[in-house]
Amino acid sequence: MLMTRNYLDEMLLQADIIDAQYRKAVEQLLAANMADSEPRSSLFSIMKGVFPGDLLQYKPELKGAWATPQGPSIPTYYPELHALNYEWYFTTQTAENLVQEFVSPHGLTVCLGTPTVASAAVRKDKNIILVDQNPAILARFPGLSWSSELHLMNAADAGRLSLKADALIFDSPWYLGDILAWLAASSCLVRPGGTIVFALYPSLIRPTAQLERDFVLEVASAIGDVKIMEDSLAYETPLFEAEALKACGFSFVGEWRRGDTVVIQDTRPLKLSLPNLPSRSEVDGQWESFLIGSQVLKLRAKTQQESTRHFQSFLEPVGESFAFASVSVRHDRRNEADLWTSRNRVAKTRDRNTLRSILRQLQAGVTLHDALAPHANTLGLAGEDQMRAILLLEN
Ligand SMILES: C[S@@+](CC[C@H](N)C(=O)[O-])C[C@H]1O[C@@H](n2cnc3c(N)ncnc32)[C@H](O)[C@@H]1O
């Protein structure tokens, strides 16, 4: 088992120290970048992944500084992107740069959870195999049907595909369990001497991020020669995140999110056994998806705590309103959410079965009025108002 330092134990045993160090690092970085008094438009991009809404704890006056909209508009996708699908897409420029620099010119490249890169590469007639578990990518990027192969599967299991690519590019959900599992799978999918390129989250995305990064890079260096390009990956701000920022009091803050590119050259198979950490989706639990218009709605499968919960109404906000001010797993009330939309509206419900049957009807194209009709006695007008609010429908 790999562990020159026992990162995982350190994370558990020293949580308070790590939290204090994290706060200090954020304060120092913020102070260094606010030194010239006027916040620069790029401030959020150089904060090493601190969510702009979280920065308000450190500097509440930042809210006023972003009162006017700026930057490019929010891209639209059909179906919309969802936080619970971990869908943060690269900007067009970043996807094209990755194709230019890392897709094999004449050999085979595997794209693992990188549909925008695969799509840009297919447009340039490159030989691409895409692995991604979300079938919605085909509607969003129809050109992907021209890739040599598309595998709709869990990337952590992709190592069993018998492939030996020249290059592989991956961007997993930004959690330690996922990135390690994807790294292990990647090392099976490239030929010895090939290249693996992946997105690594910045050091202040959460208190343990620096330790996690150290661990990931140690594993990467057991696969080949490692090079890091900091802040080189730019991401679009997805609609769900723009809505979370709005709920924090920010109008659109531009394409603020950055990641590092890690390149592993001259790869060899990974011989280490890695700790078996849960993936983010295992921690998030099971959700059923519904497509209503262009919105994706996720309904949580039954939880154990359900019987102990008390409700005044059919749908209730988890935060101050249905507009949820976070996309982060660190938000302490995220676990209460039963329903989560791609426009970051979040609610808990006292009656999951009724909600499921209404969502099924809406997905089938039935109007809200007709979908609610069989439940009129129990839900009344308040229930209809709540459904309109969560779906952002006009009254
Ligand atoms: C963080 S996003 C990265 C997208 C990338 N930045 C791009 O622009 O193409 C993660 C991608 O992996 C996919 N995904 C998430 N979890 C997955 C899993 N366990 N197996 C396969 N694909 C997964 C999502 O559908 C999404 O396309």
The ligand as an SDF file (V2000), in Angstrom:
LIG
                    3D

 27 29  0  0  0  0  0  0  0  0999 V2000
  -16.1950   17.1290  -13.9580 C   0  0  0  0  0  0  0  0  0  0  0  0
  -17.0170   16.7770  -15.4930 S   0  0  0  0  0  0  0  0  0  0  0  0
  -15.7170   17.0130  -16.5730 C   0  0  0  0  0  0  0  0  0  0  0  0
  -16.1480   17.4890  -17.9600 C   0  0  0  0  0  0  0  0  0  0  0  0
  -14.9690   18.0490  -18.7310 C   0  0  0  0  0  0  0  0  0  0  0  0
  -14.4190   19.1720  -18.0270 N   0  0  0  0  0  0  0  0  0  0  0  0
  -15.3540   18.4570  -20.1400 C   0  0  0  0  0  0  0  0  0  0  0  0
  -15.4240   19.6740  -20.3880 O   0  0  0  0  0  0  0  0  0  0  0  0
  -15.5420   17.6120  -21.0120 O   0  0  0  0  0  0  0  0  0  0  0  0
  -17.1680   15.0720  -15.2920 C   0  0  0  0  0  0  0  0  0  0  0  0
  -17.6680   14.3070  -16.5090 C   0  0  0  0  0  0  0  0  0  0  0  0
  -17.6030   12.9300  -16.1660 O   0  0  0  0  0  0  0  0  0  0  0  0
  -18.8770   12.3350  -16.2470 C   0  0  0  0  0  0  0  0  0  0  0  0
  -18.9380   11.4510  -15.0810 N   0  0  0  0  0  0  0  0  0  0  0  0
  -19.1620   11.7680  -13.7790 C   0  0  0  0  0  0  0  0  0  0  0  0
  -19.0210   10.6790  -13.0120 N   0  0  0  0  0  0  0  0  0  0  0  0
  -18.7050    9.6540  -13.8460 C   0  0  0  0  0  0  0  0  0  0  0  0
  -18.4020    8.2850  -13.6510 C   0  0  0  0  0  0  0  0  0  0  0  0
  -18.3930    7.7340  -12.4530 N   0  0  0  0  0  0  0  0  0  0  0  0
  -18.1030    7.5540  -14.7530 N   0  0  0  0  0  0  0  0  0  0  0  0
  -18.1020    8.0750  -15.9840 C   0  0  0  0  0  0  0  0  0  0  0  0
  -18.3700    9.3600  -16.2380 N   0  0  0  0  0  0  0  0  0  0  0  0
  -18.6570   10.1470  -15.1740 C   0  0  0  0  0  0  0  0  0  0  0  0
  -19.9040   13.4340  -16.2720 C   0  0  0  0  0  0  0  0  0  0  0  0
  -21.0260   13.0340  -17.0420 O   0  0  0  0  0  0  0  0  0  0  0  0
  -19.1030   14.5600  -16.9110 C   0  0  0  0  0  0  0  0  0  0  0  0
  -19.1900   14.5140  -18.3170 O   0  0  0  0  0  0  0  0  0  0  0  0
  1  2  1  0
  2  3  1  0
  2 10  1  0
  3  4  1  0
  4  5  1  0
  5  6  1  0
  5  7  1  0
  7  8  2  0
  7  9  1  0
 10 11  1  0
 11 12  1  0
 11 26  1  0
 12 13  1  0
 13 14  1  0
 13 24  1  0
 14 15  1  0
 14 23  1  0
 15 16  2  0
 16 17  1  0
 17 18  1  0
 17 23  2  0
 18 19  1  0
 18 20  2  0
 20 21  1  0
 21 22  2  0
 22 23  1  0
 24 25  1  0
 24 26  1  0
 26 27  1  0
M  CHG  2   2   1   9  -1
M  END
$$$$
